[in-house]
Amino acid sequence: MSVYSIIVCGAGTMGSGIAQVSAMHGHQTTLFDPFPGAIEKARRNIEGGLQGLVDKGKMSHPDARQTLQNLTFTDQLEALMPADLVIEAIVEQLPAKIQLFASLDSIRKPSTIWASNTSSLSINALQHALPGPERIAGMHFFNPAVLMRLVEVVSGQLTDPSVLDTLRDLTLQWKKIPVLCKDAPGFIVNRVARAYYLEALHILEEGSCTMESIDHIAEASGFKMGPFRLMDLIGNDINLAVSQSLYEASGFAPRFQPSSIQLAKVQAGELGRKTAKGYYTYS
C-alpha cells in the first residue's frame, strides 16, 4: 500500500516532529490537536525548525516552503478528512489513545492504518478495544523525531503483515531505520534503556555519586548524553510513565521499579527541558 495522506494526532514535541518529517518527504500531512494553543505553538516550532535547517545549509528555501505547503494545522476534529495513515502521539495513557482512535472511526477508510507512537503500552490492548484490529500497529519514534533515525515498528497479535510492510517501507522512505518487533512490555529500546536510567537513579539514591558525575562518566564512555540529561530531554513525566508501564507489565519485577526521585520530579512539575527545569535548570 502506498501512503499519500497522513494525520498526526498530538502537537507536542513528538507529534510535531513526526508531522515535520512526514511533510518534508512530500506527504500531505495534517497535524491535529484540540488542546487550546497547542497547534499555534507547534506551527511556530516547525517553522523555526525548518528555518534552522535552512540556516545550517541542510535544507533549501524552496524545500522548506514546500514542507510548509504540505502541512495543515487544525484543532477541529470535524475538519479532518480520511487519510491513508493516522499516527497518534498523545499522552501515554491507554484509555486516552483508545478514545482518540474511536473518535476518528467515522473518517476511517477500510485501508486506513492506525499507528500508535506509544513507547510502552500494549498494541494488543489497542487491537482488542478498537474496530479493524488488523490495521493497527505501533510506530515508535524517538525524540527528536526529525533527527533520530530509529523507529520501532510494532506488530500486535492481529496486525496484517501488509501493514507492517507498508510502515517499514514508509520508514525507509523517510530515511530512517525500521526495526520490526512484536508487542512486548517496553518493546526493545525502552526495555533495554530502563537499566541505563534506573541504575543511574539508584546510584544517586545511594549518595555515592552526583548526577553530574554520572552524566560526565557516561558521556566520556561514549554515550551521546548521560542518563539525567537524556531524561530531561525526553521528559521526566514520559520517562516515569514508561517505567511504571513496564514495571506493571512485567508483574512488578524489582529491576523495573520506578525511582522515588523520578516520582518527586514529576510531582514537582520539574519535567525537564519543556518546563525549563528537571534534573538541570534550563534558561
PASEBA-1860 file (N, C-alpha, C; in nm, 3 decimals):
! residues 283
1> MSVYSIIV> 0.084/-0.119/0.000/0.000/0.000/0.000/0.087/0.124/0.000 ~ 0.053/0.222/-0.083/0.123/0.350/-0.083/0.054/0.446/0.012 ~ 0.134/0.525/0.079/0.080/0.623/0.174/0.101/0.762/0.116 ~ -0.009/0.834/0.098/-0.003/0.971/0.046/-0.042/1.073/0.153 ~ -0.152/1.046/0.223/-0.202/1.141/0.322/-0.187/1.085/0.462 ~ -0.146/1.172/0.554/-0.117/1.130/0.691/-0.177/1.230/0.789 ~ -0.241/1.180/0.893/-0.286/1.262/1.005/-0.199/1.228/1.125 ~ -0.143/1.329/1.189/-0.069/1.311/1.313/-0.150/1.375/1.424
9> CGAGTMGS> -0.185/1.298/1.525/-0.265/1.347/1.636/-0.176/1.372/1.757 ~ -0.178/1.495/1.804/-0.092/1.534/1.916/0.016/1.627/1.867 ~ 0.010/1.755/1.909/0.102/1.856/1.857/0.212/1.890/1.956 ~ 0.244/1.797/2.045/0.358/1.816/2.134/0.489/1.799/2.059 ~ 0.596/1.787/2.133/0.729/1.776/2.071/0.737/1.659/1.975 ~ 0.687/1.544/2.017/0.697/1.425/1.932/0.606/1.434/1.812 ~ 0.480/1.469/1.834/0.385/1.477/1.723/0.426/1.580/1.620 ~ 0.473/1.696/1.666/0.519/1.800/1.574/0.637/1.751/1.491
17> GIAQVSAM> 0.728/1.679/1.557/0.843/1.627/1.485/0.805/1.526/1.380 ~ 0.712/1.436/1.414/0.667/1.336/1.318/0.598/1.403/1.199 ~ 0.514/1.503/1.228/0.445/1.575/1.120/0.545/1.645/1.029 ~ 0.649/1.703/1.087/0.751/1.770/1.006/0.823/1.671/0.916 ~ 0.860/1.556/0.971/0.926/1.453/0.890/0.837/1.410/0.774 ~ 0.710/1.387/0.803/0.615/1.345/0.701/0.606/1.449/0.589 ~ 0.590/1.575/0.626/0.575/1.681/0.527/0.705/1.703/0.449 ~ 0.818/1.688/0.514/0.947/1.705/0.446/0.966/1.603/0.335
25> HGHQTTLF> 0.897/1.488/0.348/0.912/1.383/0.247/0.792/1.377/0.152 ~ 0.719/1.487/0.144/0.618/1.503/0.039/0.478/1.457/0.070 ~ 0.452/1.413/0.191/0.317/1.366/0.224/0.227/1.482/0.264 ~ 0.103/1.474/0.218/0.004/1.571/0.262/-0.030/1.538/0.407 ~ 0.011/1.626/0.497/0.011/1.595/0.639/-0.076/1.693/0.716 ~ -0.162/1.638/0.800/-0.244/1.721/0.889/-0.203/1.695/1.033 ~ -0.172/1.803/1.105/-0.139/1.793/1.247/-0.260/1.839/1.326 ~ -0.311/1.750/1.410/-0.435/1.777/1.485/-0.409/1.772/1.635
33> DPFPGAIE> -0.461/1.874/1.703/-0.457/1.875/1.850/-0.565/1.970/1.899 ~ -0.662/1.921/1.978/-0.771/2.006/2.025/-0.735/2.095/2.143 ~ -0.617/2.072/2.204/-0.581/2.149/2.323/-0.555/2.294/2.284 ~ -0.616/2.390/2.354/-0.602/2.533/2.318/-0.456/2.577/2.312 ~ -0.420/2.637/2.202/-0.286/2.691/2.186/-0.182/2.594/2.134 ~ -0.211/2.464/2.138/-0.111/2.365/2.101/-0.073/2.373/1.954 ~ -0.171/2.395/1.869/-0.146/2.397/1.725/-0.060/2.516/1.686 ~ -0.091/2.633/1.740/-0.012/2.751/1.705/0.131/2.739/1.755
41> KARRNIEG> 0.148/2.683/1.872/0.283/2.660/1.924/0.359/2.562/1.834 ~ 0.291/2.456/1.791/0.354/2.358/1.702/0.392/2.422/1.568 ~ 0.303/2.506/1.516/0.333/2.574/1.389/0.462/2.658/1.402 ~ 0.471/2.733/1.510/0.590/2.816/1.531/0.716/2.730/1.545 ~ 0.703/2.619/1.618/0.819/2.532/1.637/0.865/2.469/1.507 ~ 0.769/2.426/1.425/0.806/2.365/1.297/0.868/2.469/1.204 ~ 0.809/2.587/1.198/0.866/2.694/1.115/1.008/2.727/1.161 ~ 1.027/2.732/1.293/1.160/2.759/1.346/1.258/2.647/1.316
49> GLQGLVDK> 1.211/2.523/1.326/1.295/2.409/1.295/1.339/2.406/1.150 ~ 1.247/2.438/1.061/1.280/2.441/0.918/1.379/2.553/0.888 ~ 1.357/2.669/0.950/1.449/2.780/0.929/1.588/2.745/0.979 ~ 1.593/2.671/1.090/1.722/2.627/1.142/1.795/2.537/1.044 ~ 1.720/2.447/0.979/1.781/2.360/0.879/1.832/2.440/0.760 ~ 1.756/2.542/0.721/1.799/2.628/0.610/1.926/2.702/0.649 ~ 1.927/2.758/0.769/2.043/2.836/0.815/2.170/2.751/0.820 ~ 2.154/2.622/0.850/2.269/2.532/0.859/2.306/2.471/0.723
57> GKMSHPDA> 2.232/2.510/0.619/2.261/2.457/0.487/2.214/2.315/0.464 ~ 2.126/2.265/0.552/2.077/2.129/0.540/1.946/2.119/0.463 ~ 1.888/2.234/0.427/1.764/2.236/0.350/1.760/2.366/0.271 ~ 1.707/2.360/0.150/1.695/2.480/0.068/1.569/2.558/0.107 ~ 1.566/2.686/0.074/1.446/2.767/0.099/1.323/2.709/0.027 ~ 1.335/2.668/-0.101/1.219/2.610/-0.169/1.168/2.483/-0.101 ~ 1.259/2.399/-0.052/1.215/2.276/0.015/1.146/2.307/0.147 ~ 1.193/2.408/0.217/1.128/2.449/0.341/0.988/2.502/0.314
65> RQTLQNLT> 0.975/2.582/0.209/0.842/2.635/0.172/0.748/2.522/0.133 ~ 0.801/2.425/0.057/0.717/2.313/0.015/0.674/2.229/0.134 ~ 0.762/2.212/0.230/0.726/2.137/0.351/0.609/2.203/0.421 ~ 0.612/2.336/0.435/0.503/2.407/0.499/0.374/2.397/0.418 ~ 0.389/2.396/0.285/0.271/2.381/0.200/0.208/2.243/0.214 ~ 0.290/2.144/0.249/0.239/2.008/0.268/0.168/1.990/0.402 ~ 0.178/2.090/0.490/0.124/2.080/0.624/-0.007/2.156/0.639 ~ -0.101/2.091/0.707/-0.225/2.157/0.750/-0.233/2.143/0.902
73> FTDQLEAL> -0.274/2.251/0.968/-0.285/2.251/1.113/-0.431/2.272/1.152 ~ -0.480/2.192/1.244/-0.619/2.210/1.289/-0.637/2.164/1.432 ~ -0.729/2.233/1.501/-0.769/2.190/1.635/-0.914/2.141/1.635 ~ -0.967/2.120/1.514/-1.106/2.080/1.500/-1.115/1.937/1.446 ~ -1.173/1.848/1.524/-1.190/1.710/1.481/-1.273/1.702/1.353 ~ -1.373/1.791/1.342/-1.463/1.789/1.227/-1.391/1.827/1.097 ~ -1.275/1.891/1.108/-1.202/1.935/0.989/-1.118/1.824/0.928 ~ -1.102/1.712/0.998/-1.018/1.604/0.948/-1.087/1.528/0.837
81> MPADLVIE> -1.008/1.494/0.735/-1.056/1.415/0.623/-0.991/1.277/0.627 ~ -1.052/1.177/0.564/-0.992/1.042/0.563/-0.848/1.045/0.513 ~ -0.763/0.965/0.574/-0.621/0.961/0.538/-0.576/0.816/0.526 ~ -0.462/0.797/0.462/-0.408/0.663/0.446/-0.349/0.611/0.578 ~ -0.298/0.703/0.659/-0.231/0.666/0.783/-0.262/0.769/0.891 ~ -0.296/0.721/1.008/-0.313/0.807/1.125/-0.210/0.764/1.230 ~ -0.128/0.859/1.273/-0.028/0.833/1.378/-0.067/0.911/1.501 ~ -0.091/0.843/1.611/-0.121/0.916/1.735/0.006/0.933/1.816
89> AIVEQLPA> 0.023/1.054/1.872/0.137/1.084/1.957/0.088/1.169/2.074 ~ -0.011/1.114/2.146/-0.072/1.188/2.256/-0.020/1.132/2.389 ~ -0.085/1.169/2.497/-0.044/1.129/2.630/-0.034/0.977/2.640 ~ 0.062/0.931/2.720/0.091/0.787/2.730/-0.006/0.720/2.828 ~ -0.134/0.720/2.787/-0.239/0.658/2.867/-0.330/0.580/2.772 ~ -0.345/0.450/2.798/-0.421/0.364/2.707/-0.564/0.411/2.685 ~ -0.641/0.447/2.790/-0.779/0.493/2.766/-0.786/0.614/2.674 ~ -0.690/0.707/2.687/-0.690/0.826/2.601/-0.664/0.789/2.457
97> KIQLFASL> -0.575/0.694/2.433/-0.545/0.653/2.297/-0.665/0.580/2.234 ~ -0.728/0.496/2.312/-0.847/0.425/2.263/-0.956/0.525/2.229 ~ -0.978/0.622/2.318/-1.082/0.723/2.294/-1.053/0.803/2.167 ~ -0.927/0.839/2.147/-0.890/0.916/2.027/-0.920/0.837/1.901 ~ -0.872/0.713/1.893/-0.896/0.634/1.773/-1.044/0.609/1.751 ~ -1.119/0.587/1.858/-1.264/0.566/1.845/-1.331/0.690/1.788 ~ -1.284/0.808/1.826/-1.343/0.932/1.776/-1.313/0.953/1.628 ~ -1.210/0.887/1.577/-1.171/0.900/1.436/-1.233/0.792/1.347
105> DSIRKPST> -1.311/0.703/1.405/-1.363/0.590/1.329/-1.452/0.634/1.213 ~ -1.519/0.748/1.229/-1.612/0.793/1.124/-1.540/0.839/0.998 ~ -1.412/0.874/1.010/-1.337/0.917/0.891/-1.236/0.812/0.848 ~ -1.252/0.693/0.896/-1.158/0.587/0.863/-1.200/0.515/0.735 ~ -1.106/0.503/0.641/-1.128/0.422/0.522/-1.097/0.277/0.556 ~ -1.151/0.182/0.481/-1.116/0.041/0.507/-0.966/0.015/0.502 ~ -0.894/0.095/0.424/-0.749/0.073/0.409/-0.665/0.156/0.506 ~ -0.728/0.244/0.584/-0.653/0.331/0.674/-0.578/0.250/0.780
113> IWASNTSS> -0.454/0.288/0.801/-0.372/0.227/0.907/-0.374/0.320/1.028 ~ -0.394/0.261/1.144/-0.380/0.334/1.270/-0.250/0.292/1.335 ~ -0.163/0.389/1.359/-0.033/0.359/1.421/-0.020/0.439/1.550 ~ 0.022/0.372/1.655/0.044/0.438/1.783/0.193/0.460/1.805 ~ 0.227/0.581/1.848/0.365/0.614/1.881/0.398/0.576/2.025 ~ 0.314/0.496/2.087/0.340/0.457/2.225/0.479/0.397/2.241 ~ 0.540/0.430/2.356/0.673/0.376/2.383/0.669/0.252/2.470 ~ 0.550/0.220/2.524/0.547/0.105/2.615/0.410/0.038/2.628
121> LSINALQH> 0.303/0.105/2.586/0.169/0.047/2.603/0.145/-0.064/2.501 ~ 0.052/-0.152/2.533/0.030/-0.273/2.454/-0.047/-0.245/2.324 ~ 0.012/-0.283/2.212/-0.058/-0.276/2.084/-0.172/-0.378/2.084 ~ -0.151/-0.493/2.145/-0.258/-0.592/2.154/-0.380/-0.536/2.226 ~ -0.358/-0.458/2.331/-0.469/-0.399/2.405/-0.546/-0.301/2.317 ~ -0.476/-0.224/2.235/-0.543/-0.135/2.141/-0.627/-0.215/2.042 ~ -0.571/-0.323/1.991/-0.642/-0.404/1.893/-0.770/-0.464/1.951 ~ -0.765/-0.507/2.074/-0.882/-0.570/2.135/-0.991/-0.469/2.169
129> ALPGPERI> -0.955/-0.340/2.172/-1.051/-0.236/2.211/-1.110/-0.160/2.093 ~ -1.056/-0.182/1.972/-1.094/-0.099/1.858/-1.134/-0.182/1.737 ~ -1.215/-0.124/1.648/-1.250/-0.195/1.524/-1.131/-0.203/1.430 ~ -1.133/-0.297/1.338/-1.026/-0.311/1.240/-0.892/-0.339/1.300 ~ -0.882/-0.434/1.393/-0.754/-0.457/1.462/-0.640/-0.496/1.369 ~ -0.672/-0.552/1.254/-0.566/-0.595/1.162/-0.493/-0.476/1.099 ~ -0.553/-0.356/1.111/-0.494/-0.235/1.054/-0.424/-0.150/1.161 ~ -0.402/-0.205/1.279/-0.342/-0.132/1.391/-0.202/-0.187/1.420
137> AGMHFFNP> -0.107/-0.095/1.440/0.031/-0.133/1.471/0.095/-0.022/1.552 ~ 0.217/-0.046/1.595/0.295/0.056/1.663/0.397/0.116/1.570 ~ 0.422/0.244/1.587/0.525/0.314/1.509/0.594/0.409/1.606 ~ 0.692/0.356/1.678/0.752/0.428/1.789/0.876/0.505/1.744 ~ 0.862/0.638/1.741/0.973/0.727/1.707/1.048/0.766/1.834 ~ 1.164/0.827/1.813/1.246/0.871/1.925/1.273/1.021/1.913 ~ 1.290/1.083/2.027/1.300/1.228/2.034/1.446/1.275/2.020 ~ 1.469/1.375/1.933/1.377/1.446/1.844/1.352/1.367/1.715
145> AVLMRLVE> 1.227/1.358/1.677/1.188/1.271/1.565/1.251/1.314/1.433 ~ 1.279/1.442/1.417/1.339/1.489/1.292/1.481/1.435/1.277 ~ 1.552/1.419/1.388/1.693/1.379/1.382/1.716/1.231/1.409 ~ 1.642/1.173/1.501/1.665/1.035/1.541/1.616/0.940/1.432 ~ 1.700/0.846/1.392/1.670/0.763/1.275/1.594/0.635/1.309 ~ 1.605/0.588/1.431/1.543/0.460/1.466/1.392/0.474/1.482 ~ 1.317/0.377/1.429/1.173/0.367/1.450/1.140/0.220/1.477 ~ 1.077/0.193/1.591/1.030/0.058/1.621/0.893/0.039/1.555
153> VVSGQLTD> 0.883/-0.055/1.464/0.755/-0.090/1.400/0.703/-0.214/1.472 ~ 0.593/-0.197/1.545/0.550/-0.299/1.640/0.426/-0.372/1.589 ~ 0.434/-0.502/1.587/0.324/-0.586/1.542/0.245/-0.637/1.661 ~ 0.113/-0.618/1.657/0.025/-0.682/1.753/-0.010/-0.821/1.705 ~ -0.083/-0.895/1.788/-0.120/-1.031/1.752/-0.204/-1.038/1.626 ~ -0.280/-0.932/1.598/-0.375/-0.934/1.487/-0.333/-0.847/1.370 ~ -0.215/-0.787/1.376/-0.171/-0.696/1.269/-0.148/-0.770/1.138 ~ -0.207/-0.719/1.031/-0.187/-0.778/0.898/-0.042/-0.755/0.855
161> PSVLDTLR> 0.025/-0.858/0.804/0.165/-0.841/0.760/0.183/-0.730/0.657 ~ 0.080/-0.704/0.575/0.093/-0.598/0.474/0.102/-0.460/0.540 ~ 0.041/-0.446/0.657/0.051/-0.319/0.731/0.194/-0.296/0.776 ~ 0.258/-0.401/0.825/0.397/-0.389/0.868/0.488/-0.357/0.749 ~ 0.460/-0.418/0.635/0.538/-0.389/0.514/0.525/-0.241/0.476 ~ 0.402/-0.191/0.483/0.377/-0.051/0.448/0.451/0.043/0.542 ~ 0.444/0.017/0.672/0.510/0.104/0.769/0.661/0.094/0.759 ~ 0.712/-0.026/0.732/0.857/-0.040/0.714/0.902/0.038/0.591
169> DLTLQWKK> 0.830/0.024/0.480/0.868/0.094/0.357/0.859/0.246/0.375 ~ 0.756/0.292/0.447/0.742/0.435/0.473/0.859/0.486/0.557 ~ 0.897/0.411/0.658/1.009/0.449/0.743/1.138/0.461/0.662 ~ 1.160/0.367/0.573/1.277/0.373/0.485/1.270/0.494/0.393 ~ 1.151/0.522/0.342/1.132/0.639/0.256/1.169/0.767/0.330 ~ 1.145/0.768/0.459/1.178/0.884/0.542/1.325/0.884/0.586 ~ 1.403/0.793/0.526/1.547/0.782/0.555/1.573/0.750/0.702 ~ 1.485/0.668/0.757/1.502/0.621/0.893/1.524/0.470/0.894
177> IPVLCKDA> 1.553/0.417/1.011/1.587/0.276/1.024/1.474/0.205/1.097 ~ 1.395/0.123/1.026/1.287/0.050/1.093/1.338/-0.078/1.158 ~ 1.294/-0.103/1.279/1.323/-0.228/1.348/1.189/-0.295/1.379 ~ 1.164/-0.411/1.318/1.038/-0.481/1.339/1.045/-0.560/1.469 ~ 0.942/-0.548/1.549/0.936/-0.625/1.673/0.791/-0.658/1.707 ~ 0.774/-0.761/1.787/0.641/-0.800/1.833/0.607/-0.726/1.961 ~ 0.476/-0.711/1.984/0.430/-0.643/2.104/0.481/-0.716/2.229 ~ 0.547/-0.640/2.315/0.600/-0.693/2.442/0.626/-0.573/2.531
185> PGFIVNRV> 0.623/-0.590/2.662/0.645/-0.477/2.753/0.774/-0.402/2.722 ~ 0.760/-0.272/2.692/0.877/-0.191/2.663/0.934/-0.208/2.524 ~ 0.875/-0.300/2.443/0.929/-0.332/2.311/1.077/-0.369/2.326 ~ 1.166/-0.304/2.250/1.309/-0.337/2.261/1.385/-0.225/2.333 ~ 1.378/-0.105/2.277/1.463/0.004/2.325/1.431/0.042/2.469 ~ 1.304/0.059/2.500/1.272/0.105/2.636/1.295/-0.003/2.741 ~ 1.288/-0.126/2.700/1.321/-0.232/2.797/1.470/-0.230/2.829 ~ 1.551/-0.218/2.726/1.695/-0.212/2.747/1.734/-0.083/2.821
193> ARAYYLEA> 1.668/0.028/2.785/1.706/0.157/2.841/1.673/0.172/2.989 ~ 1.580/0.090/3.040/1.548/0.103/3.183/1.674/0.087/3.269 ~ 1.762/-0.002/3.230/1.884/-0.022/3.308/1.968/0.105/3.310 ~ 1.974/0.174/3.198/2.053/0.298/3.189/1.999/0.403/3.285 ~ 1.866/0.424/3.282/1.806/0.527/3.366/1.800/0.484/3.514 ~ 1.746/0.365/3.538/1.717/0.325/3.676/1.843/0.298/3.756 ~ 1.945/0.240/3.695/2.068/0.219/3.769/2.133/0.353/3.804 ~ 2.125/0.450/3.712/2.178/0.582/3.743/2.102/0.645/3.860
201> LHILEEGS> 1.971/0.628/3.860/1.890/0.681/3.970/1.920/0.610/4.101 ~ 1.943/0.479/4.096/1.976/0.404/4.217/2.111/0.451/4.275 ~ 2.206/0.477/4.187/2.336/0.528/4.233/2.318/0.663/4.302 ~ 2.233/0.747/4.242/2.207/0.879/4.301/2.137/0.865/4.436 ~ 2.042/0.772/4.446/1.972/0.748/4.572/2.069/0.704/4.682 ~ 2.166/0.625/4.644/2.264/0.575/4.742/2.360/0.684/4.789 ~ 2.366/0.793/4.714/2.454/0.903/4.752/2.600/0.880/4.724 ~ 2.629/0.782/4.640/2.769/0.750/4.612/2.829/0.833/4.499
209> CTMESIDH> 2.745/0.910/4.430/2.794/0.988/4.317/2.690/1.095/4.283 ~ 2.734/1.208/4.232/2.640/1.312/4.191/2.587/1.281/4.051 ~ 2.473/1.342/4.015/2.418/1.319/3.882/2.509/1.378/3.775 ~ 2.576/1.491/3.808/2.669/1.550/3.712/2.784/1.455/3.681 ~ 2.833/1.388/3.785/2.943/1.293/3.764/2.897/1.172/3.684 ~ 2.775/1.125/3.712/2.722/1.010/3.638/2.709/1.045/3.491 ~ 2.653/1.164/3.462/2.639/1.206/3.323/2.776/1.220/3.257 ~ 2.869/1.280/3.328/3.003/1.300/3.271/3.070/1.167/3.238
217> IAEASGFK> 3.059/1.072/3.330/3.121/0.941/3.309/3.057/0.869/3.190 ~ 2.923/0.875/3.182/2.853/0.810/3.071/2.894/0.871/2.937 ~ 2.900/1.003/2.933/2.935/1.071/2.808/3.081/1.047/2.771 ~ 3.167/1.043/2.872/3.309/1.015/2.846/3.330/0.871/2.799 ~ 3.232/0.784/2.830/3.242/0.643/2.789/3.186/0.619/2.650 ~ 3.131/0.724/2.589/3.083/0.711/2.452/2.935/0.738/2.431 ~ 2.856/0.749/2.539/2.716/0.783/2.523/2.704/0.930/2.482 ~ 2.613/0.960/2.389/2.596/1.098/2.345/2.541/1.187/2.457
225> MGPFRLMD> 2.457/1.128/2.543/2.401/1.203/2.655/2.400/1.113/2.777 ~ 2.432/1.172/2.892/2.420/1.098/3.016/2.274/1.074/3.050 ~ 2.247/0.982/3.143/2.107/0.945/3.170/2.021/1.060/3.221 ~ 2.077/1.150/3.301/1.995/1.258/3.356/1.967/1.366/3.251 ~ 2.066/1.397/3.170/2.041/1.491/3.059/1.941/1.432/2.960 ~ 1.951/1.302/2.938/1.860/1.239/2.843/1.718/1.233/2.898 ~ 1.703/1.204/3.027/1.569/1.205/3.087/1.506/1.343/3.079 ~ 1.586/1.448/3.099/1.536/1.584/3.086/1.492/1.614/2.944
233> LIGNDINL> 1.563/1.561/2.846/1.526/1.583/2.706/1.398/1.510/2.672 ~ 1.387/1.386/2.713/1.268/1.305/2.685/1.147/1.361/2.757 ~ 1.166/1.406/2.880/1.057/1.449/2.967/1.045/1.352/3.083 ~ 1.060/1.402/3.204/1.058/1.312/3.319/0.923/1.249/3.341 ~ 0.816/1.316/3.298/0.683/1.255/3.308/0.670/1.137/3.213 ~ 0.724/1.151/3.092/0.718/1.042/2.995/0.806/0.927/3.041 ~ 0.925/0.959/3.089/1.016/0.855/3.134/0.956/0.777/3.250 ~ 0.893/0.848/3.343/0.830/0.780/3.456/0.715/0.693/3.410
241> AVSQSLYE> 0.634/0.744/3.316/0.520/0.666/3.266/0.566/0.536/3.201 ~ 0.675/0.543/3.127/0.729/0.421/3.064/0.777/0.324/3.171 ~ 0.847/0.375/3.271/0.896/0.290/3.379/0.781/0.222/3.453 ~ 0.677/0.298/3.482/0.561/0.243/3.553/0.490/0.138/3.469 ~ 0.476/0.167/3.338/0.409/0.073/3.248/0.485/-0.058/3.240 ~ 0.616/-0.050/3.226/0.698/-0.171/3.216/0.700/-0.247/3.349 ~ 0.703/-0.174/3.459/0.701/-0.234/3.592/0.574/-0.316/3.612 ~ 0.461/-0.259/3.574/0.333/-0.328/3.589/0.322/-0.446/3.491
249> ASGFAPRF> 0.363/-0.422/3.365/0.350/-0.527/3.263/0.441/-0.646/3.291 ~ 0.550/-0.624/3.365/0.643/-0.732/3.396/0.606/-0.806/3.523 ~ 0.488/-0.776/3.578/0.448/-0.840/3.702/0.522/-0.784/3.822 ~ 0.556/-0.654/3.813/0.624/-0.581/3.920/0.763/-0.639/3.951 ~ 0.835/-0.666/3.843/0.973/-0.711/3.858/1.055/-0.600/3.924 ~ 1.127/-0.629/4.032/1.201/-0.526/4.105/1.296/-0.444/4.017 ~ 1.354/-0.506/3.915/1.453/-0.434/3.834/1.389/-0.321/3.754 ~ 1.257/-0.320/3.740/1.189/-0.215/3.666/1.116/-0.116/3.757
257> QPSSIQLA> 1.130/-0.128/3.887/1.058/-0.041/3.978/1.104/0.105/3.962 ~ 1.010/0.197/3.940/1.049/0.338/3.924/1.116/0.393/4.049 ~ 1.198/0.492/4.030/1.270/0.556/4.140/1.183/0.662/4.207 ~ 1.198/0.676/4.338/1.128/0.783/4.411/1.174/0.920/4.365 ~ 1.296/0.929/4.313/1.346/1.057/4.262/1.266/1.098/4.138 ~ 1.240/1.002/4.050/1.157/1.029/3.932/1.021/1.082/3.974 ~ 0.958/1.012/4.065/0.824/1.049/4.110/0.823/1.189/4.169 ~ 0.922/1.221/4.250/0.928/1.353/4.312/0.944/1.463/4.206
265> KVQAGELG> 1.025/1.437/4.105/1.043/1.536/3.998/0.911/1.563/3.926 ~ 0.839/1.459/3.894/0.712/1.475/3.823/0.609/1.545/3.911 ~ 0.602/1.509/4.037/0.507/1.572/4.127/0.537/1.720/4.146 ~ 0.665/1.757/4.137/0.704/1.898/4.150/0.690/1.975/4.019 ~ 0.651/1.905/3.911/0.638/1.970/3.781/0.771/1.999/3.715 ~ 0.876/1.934/3.762/1.010/1.952/3.704/1.032/1.845/3.598 ~ 0.978/1.870/3.481/0.970/1.767/3.377/1.089/1.767/3.282 ~ 1.179/1.863/3.296/1.294/1.866/3.207/1.295/1.991/3.122
273> RKTAKGYY> 1.347/1.978/3.002/1.363/2.094/2.914/1.231/2.164/2.885 ~ 1.122/2.089/2.875/0.995/2.151/2.837/0.937/2.239/2.946 ~ 0.983/2.223/3.070/0.940/2.311/3.178/1.055/2.398/3.229 ~ 1.168/2.393/3.160/1.288/2.470/3.194/1.356/2.424/3.322 ~ 1.306/2.316/3.380/1.371/2.262/3.499/1.341/2.114/3.510 ~ 1.444/2.036/3.538/1.429/1.893/3.563/1.539/1.854/3.657 ~ 1.627/1.767/3.614/1.747/1.740/3.692/1.842/1.860/3.682 ~ 1.833/1.930/3.571/1.910/2.052/3.550/1.813/2.169/3.527
281> TYS> 1.865/2.290/3.534/1.785/2.410/3.506/1.825/2.464/3.369 ~ 1.724/2.502/3.291/1.747/2.548/3.153/1.693/2.691/3.139 ~ 1.768/2.773/3.071/1.726/2.911/3.053/1.633/2.922/2.933
END
